[in-house]
Amino acid sequence: MDRSAALYARARRAVASGVNSPIRHYDPYPFFAERARGGAVWDADGRRYVDLCGAYGAMLLGHRNAAVMAAVSAQLRRGTLYCMPTAAETELSELISRDYPSMRRVRLVNTGLEATMAAIRLARGHTGRTKVVKFDGCYHGAHDYALVRAGSGVAHYGLADSAGSLRAAARETRVARYNDGASLERAMGDDVAAVIIEPVMANMGVIPPRRGFLRRVARAARSHGALLIFDETVTGYRLGRGGAQGEYGVMPDITTLGKALGGGLPIAALGGRRDVMDSLAPAGPVYEASTFAGNPVSVAAATASVREVRRLGPKMYPRLERECAALAARVSDAASSRGLPHTVNRAASMFQVFFSASPVTDRDSAMASDRALFARLAAGLRSRGVFVPPSQFEAAFLCHAHTQADLSRVALAYEAAMGALAP
Ligand SMILES: Cc1ncc(COP(=O)(O)O)c(C=O)c1O
């Protein structure tokens, strides 16, 4: 028995379901991570994997980026938590506002969940309306406001929502089809506080918006007096320094950031129009609070990470885009040459393969792909030293630290793993 198997057996007795987030489980048991560096992670048995999960997109710069590590070490010597304002929080917020001009004022929180939950409450509090429109398959974190027809682990485990989440919250939520403007129009009304969207859907695999779709979403929100929330938890600092709003040229009223913002430490942010953000307490009536918000260690990591992204970005983003396009093409060729019907979707440095002959443009088309085959592909990749998220409804991410050797290993692993799937 390898060490991961033994560790999992032990975890099952102490840790609920054996894992601290559902998507970390896969059959027969997940490998247990021991350390990580650059673009790789090592398991408890000392095996090295090229890491295409990248902490679900958080590790844009790779594991243990030197600048991030130095900033964290320096902060550890000055203290880990004050619960008093710091100059560093202001500096990070200023950097964010410069990269995301729509985020005129920023509030720092700890997770994507907190950011979208606060953004939705803020939209309701600011507009005095209650309905929220979301898109089928978009995932915005594990809270009641957003656990309606969500992607990610919710779709993976075949749950429509979550037991225990409030029916009343679900009743206040209308669901539109992604990439379908007419379906959005049907969901809209003058009772809608906010439209919330992942500008590139990254929780049903990767599903980019059709040309003009995000503009249409913005128009629909505006014409009904609703606020537009871009959930850029995944796309922020990932598609480019200015996220999806920078790439697609559509400005939301409220934005949420997380994952790649923090360089691997827990931090997220919401920000938006000045008048909207001023509705947050204590200036305004919408309550949002957290003991750990703006904690100095995460702020130090995020500030260092954002500075690194600003320094490296002009070369890093085009290179990641080229590398990811080349890899996606090889993955597609590998599937074609083995007679496997498939679609590969990509946006910037993230991609996903679906075993489906039809284009994947929304939740329904993603659900129609052969997920059992995907699970076999992910297992085949693991056995060849490449770790991809174990679910069809996540994305594979390239990072700045992947070497050319890592990338060729990944391409060869996909080719061999596809070969083993061939009918
Ligand atoms: C688009 C999106 N929003 C929100 C979240 C929730 O973030 P967190 O897991 O940090 O709570 C996620 C997490 O995967 C996400 O992908």
The ligand as an SDF file (V2000), in Angstrom:
LIG
                    3D

 16 16  0  0  0  0  0  0  0  0999 V2000
  -15.7030   31.7260  -10.4230 C   0  0  0  0  0  0  0  0  0  0  0  0
  -15.5670   31.3760   -8.9800 C   0  0  0  0  0  0  0  0  0  0  0  0
  -16.1520   32.1560   -8.0650 N   0  0  0  0  0  0  0  0  0  0  0  0
  -16.0550   31.9070   -6.7480 C   0  0  0  0  0  0  0  0  0  0  0  0
  -15.3550   30.8090   -6.2890 C   0  0  0  0  0  0  0  0  0  0  0  0
  -15.2530   30.5430   -4.8200 C   0  0  0  0  0  0  0  0  0  0  0  0
  -13.9620   30.8080   -4.4000 O   0  0  0  0  0  0  0  0  0  0  0  0
  -13.4050   30.1410   -3.0380 P   0  0  0  0  0  0  0  0  0  0  0  0
  -13.2290   28.6960   -3.3310 O   0  0  0  0  0  0  0  0  0  0  0  0
  -12.1170   30.8810   -2.7950 O   0  0  0  0  0  0  0  0  0  0  0  0
  -14.4160   30.4150   -1.9960 O   0  0  0  0  0  0  0  0  0  0  0  0
  -14.7270   29.9700   -7.2060 C   0  0  0  0  0  0  0  0  0  0  0  0
  -13.9930   28.7850   -6.7350 C   0  0  0  0  0  0  0  0  0  0  0  0
  -13.6130   27.9150   -7.4660 O   0  0  0  0  0  0  0  0  0  0  0  0
  -14.8330   30.2550   -8.5830 C   0  0  0  0  0  0  0  0  0  0  0  0
  -14.2660   29.4680   -9.4930 O   0  0  0  0  0  0  0  0  0  0  0  0
  1  2  1  0
  2  3  1  0
  2 15  2  0
  3  4  2  0
  4  5  1  0
  5  6  1  0
  5 12  2  0
  6  7  1  0
  7  8  1  0
  8  9  2  0
  8 10  1  0
  8 11  1  0
 12 13  1  0
 12 15  1  0
 13 14  2  0
 15 16  1  0
M  END
$$$$
